Each structure stands twice: as C-alpha cells, then as structure tokens.
Amino acid sequence: MNTDAVKTFCRALPGCSETLVGSPGNVLRFTLQDKPFAYFKTSQPEQWRFSFRASAERFLELTAQPGIKPARYMQRWRWVTVVEVERLPDDDLKALILESYRQVIQGLSKRRQGELALL
C-alpha cells in the first residue's frame, strides 16, 4: 500500500475523523471520537512516516523488524512508526491498523461500541 491507499483505508473505517494538525507537530491524525488510532507525519525530515498503536504483545515484535521503530514521544503508549508503508505487505498493514482502531473502540462506552460493531 502507498500512503494514499493507507489514508483511504483509514478514512473508510466507521466513525473515523481526519484532522490536519499544523506546526509544530505537523501530523495528519485519524481518530475515533477524538481518540487517535493512526497518524502520518506531514513535514520533513520524516514526511509520510506512519504511526499507530500496537498491542503489548506485538510492540516488541514489530519494533524488532527493519523499518519499524518506536514512535517518537509515543512509545510509552506502545505506538510504533513505519518508516515506509510500501515495504509492509498490504494485508499485514491493514491488520495492524485495524488492531489500533479496535483498541480505541474498546475504550468507548458499551453503547458506542455496539454502534460501531463491524469487525
């Protein structure tokens, strides 16, 4: 998947909102009820690096792979950064995005979870 395909995939998730945050962060955030599940860095030198939340079980496994590292300032919450999204297989990247999205869903009220029950 290229960056445009990842953006399209994230936008298609039910309840997803997209926000472009300017300086100094310069990120394109994908959120569910104001809780982020993924973001792109939009400025140099890290333009189009993609970050998402990983499960506790997957965090160390993912960050041990080349091209994936702990997300700057966010690693304590188990966020990881993929340097080039094109290097990951499409199905793997989609599964990782969905896992991050599901973690946000789990933090919502039971009523809202029921409304979003799609996966």
Salt bridges, closest charged atoms under 4 A:
ASP4 OD1 - LYS7 NZ 3.86
GLU18 OE1 - ARG11 NE 2.48
GLU46 OE2 - ARG49 NH1 3.81
GLU46 OE2 - ARG72 NH2 3.27
GLU61 OE1 - ARG58 NE 3.23
GLU84 OE1 - ARG87 NE 3.13
GLU115 OE2 - ARG111 NH2 3.41
GLU115 OE1 - ARG112 NH1 2.79
